[in-house]
Amino acid sequence: MSAGTDAATADERILQTSPLRKLLGRPELGSVVGAIAVFVFFAFFADSFLQAASLSTVLYAASTIGIMAVPVALLMIGGEFDLSAGVMVTSSALVSSMFSYQMTANVWAGVGVSLLVTLAIGAFNGFMLTRTKLPSFIITLGTFLMLTGLNLGFTKLIDGTVSTKSIADMEGFPSARDVFASTITIGGVGFKVTILWWLALVAVASWILLRTRAGNWIFAVGGNKDAARAVGVPVTRTKIGLYMGVGFGAWISGQHLLFSYDVVQSGEGVGNELIYIIAAVIGGCLITGGYGSAVGSAVGAFIFGMTSKGIVFAEWNPDWFKFFLGAMLLLATLLNAWVRKRAEATK
């Protein structure tokens, strides 16, 4: 029997048989229930919430978080997390902008260099984690601090200010904006292209988790990396790949940030890493690893979008947003724990 088969056999997804057990065992079940409750709540208290334009705004807010929440969720399923994810988005945008401007090159050259840089940052996080055996908290906190300093230091060194120069008049900018920051009009309502990026990432991540050997590896290393290594799972390669996945998500988000405004503030992104983690946890991912789904992270991001915009549509004081977000995190965690216990009780 192969190592991949051993990992799959131990995977609890394969052991579930009855329809009720399968339903209760889905990581995103609790978040779906929570999303329905939040949707009904704001549909009742915010008159404009159900308008098509409002739903478009909610989806856009959800997508900007969801693009990063997907790879962060996969990383958490693999038993790790990344505190540098927020500033990595800004690093991606800064590299793309400054390289294009300083080299007077087509902006697509900067986009390509940015992709290589963010993938390298992700690989660095994964390599340091597996090489040093230090907790991901320490490794990625160090990366977070270094990137925060580099973002500010290089921007001031090269551009003389805390923001980049405008690249809106450079060759390739219109086509890059179409790819990363355009608006698609459907039925008279504009939808940001980031929604398509988000849905595509959810689909690909779900396929990886549920239909590939790599998906079994992710669940295995998150559940018990020593046991996974004992049956032949490439733990080091899996973890580095997961961190590179976060880098890829940061690249997409960074290009959207850049081509939406054509300039980037070097201090942006700090604190967003917690929002990505919150979206993944609300979506059913366990902090301890080995459990979760890409769909759940999408639902968590959708709850975030509904809450952030629903408060505005209801004309409430936005200062309360963080309170609602924290309350949802606690409630979602409790609900997910209850659902998981129910699933175990039906076995």
VENCORVEN-V169329 format. One record per backbone hydrogen bond with DSSP energy under -0.5 kcal/mol. NH is the residue of the N-H (numbers start at 1). CO is the residue of the C=O. Records with the same first field share a line. If there is no record, write none. Layout:
BEGIN
NH: CO ; CO
END
This chain:
BEGIN
6: 2
7: 3
8: 4
9: 5
10: 6
11: 7 ; 8
14: 11
15: 11
16: 12
22: 18
23: 19
24: 20
25: 21
26: 22 ; 23
29: 26
32: 28
33: 29
34: 30
35: 31
36: 32
37: 33
38: 34
39: 35
40: 36
41: 37
42: 38
43: 39
44: 40
45: 41
46: 42
47: 45
49: 46
51: 48
55: 51
56: 52
57: 53
58: 54
59: 55
60: 56
61: 57
62: 58
63: 59
64: 60
65: 61
66: 62
67: 63
68: 65
69: 65
70: 66
71: 67
72: 68
73: 69
74: 70
75: 71
76: 72
77: 73
78: 74
79: 76
80: 75
85: 82
88: 84
89: 85
90: 86
91: 87
92: 88
93: 89
94: 90
95: 91
96: 92
97: 93
98: 94
99: 95
100: 96
101: 97
102: 98
103: 99
104: 101
105: 100
107: 171
109: 106
110: 106
111: 107
112: 108
113: 109
114: 110
115: 111
116: 112
117: 113
118: 114
119: 115
120: 116
121: 117
122: 118
123: 119
124: 120
125: 121
126: 122
127: 123
128: 124
129: 125
130: 126
131: 127
132: 128
133: 129
138: 135
139: 135
140: 136
141: 137
142: 138
143: 139
144: 140
145: 141
146: 142
147: 143
148: 144
149: 145
150: 146
151: 147
152: 148
153: 149
154: 150
155: 151
156: 152
157: 153
158: 154
159: 155
160: 155 ; 156
161: 155
164: 264
167: 262
170: 167
173: 170
176: 172
177: 173
178: 174
179: 175
180: 176
181: 177
182: 178
184: 191
185: 183
186: 184 ; 189
189: 186
191: 184
193: 182
195: 192
196: 193
197: 193
198: 194
199: 195
200: 196
201: 197
202: 198
203: 199
204: 200
205: 201
206: 202
207: 203
208: 204
209: 205
210: 206
211: 207
212: 208
215: 208
216: 212
217: 213
218: 214
219: 215
220: 216
221: 217
222: 218
223: 219
224: 220
225: 221
228: 224
229: 225
230: 226
231: 227 ; 228
232: 229
233: 228
235: 233
238: 234
239: 235
240: 236
241: 237
242: 238
243: 239
244: 240
245: 241
246: 242
247: 243
248: 244
249: 245
250: 246
251: 247
252: 248
253: 249
254: 250
255: 251
256: 252
257: 253
258: 254
259: 255
260: 256
261: 257 ; 258
262: 258
266: 162
268: 265
270: 267
272: 269
273: 269
274: 271
275: 271
276: 272
277: 273
278: 274
279: 275
280: 276
281: 277
282: 278
283: 279
284: 281
285: 280
286: 291
289: 286
290: 77
297: 293
298: 294
299: 295
300: 296
301: 297
302: 298
303: 299
304: 300
305: 301
306: 302
307: 303
308: 304
309: 305
310: 306
311: 307
312: 308
313: 309
314: 310
315: 312
316: 311
320: 317
321: 318
324: 320
325: 321
326: 322
327: 323
328: 324
329: 325
330: 326
331: 327
332: 328
333: 329
334: 330
335: 331
336: 332
337: 333
338: 334
339: 335
340: 336
341: 337
342: 338
343: 339
344: 340
345: 341
346: 342
347: 344
END
